[in-house]
Each structure stands twice: as C-alpha cells, then as structure tokens.
Amino acid sequence: MTFLDNHRGPFLFCVTRPHKTKNAHYTTEWLKGSVDRHDVEDEARALLNDPRDTIISVHAWSEREQQFAGGYTRAVTSR
C-alpha cells in the first residue's frame, strides 16, 4: 500500500537537490506540469535514477487536496 492508494491527484512534483556550492545545504524546485496518479511512481523513479541530474528526493503535491501526499528518495551512497 502506498500514498497513491489514498490520493487521487493530479500531482505536482517538488524535487530536492544538493546545493552546488554549500556542503550540507539543499535547493528545491517545483517542476512544471501535472502528473496523473498512475504515472507518479514511474516518473519519480525516472527522475531519481537519471545519471545526468542530482535529484535526491521527489515530493508529490496533490493539486486537488492542496497538500503533500508522499514522496520518493534516492538511496544514500557514501562518497
């Protein structure tokens, strides 16, 4: 069971990335466009697994409910 079982969407994504110059700081960005409930997990995983980007988490905002419904996080790896 996931948060998608309790929320219909559509959803907006807010992504988090490490700050480029400040260690242990992060930036967030709202991505444009709505995501259908049935595509949320696949699209979030695609963003997290993109080797060209540094996204570490994707949070799903329910447009209908005006609240964060859930999210996905990249597995932490030591450097």
Helices and strands as residue ranges (DSSP letters): G 3-5, E 11-18, E 26-30, G 37-39, H 40-48, E 57-62, E 67-73
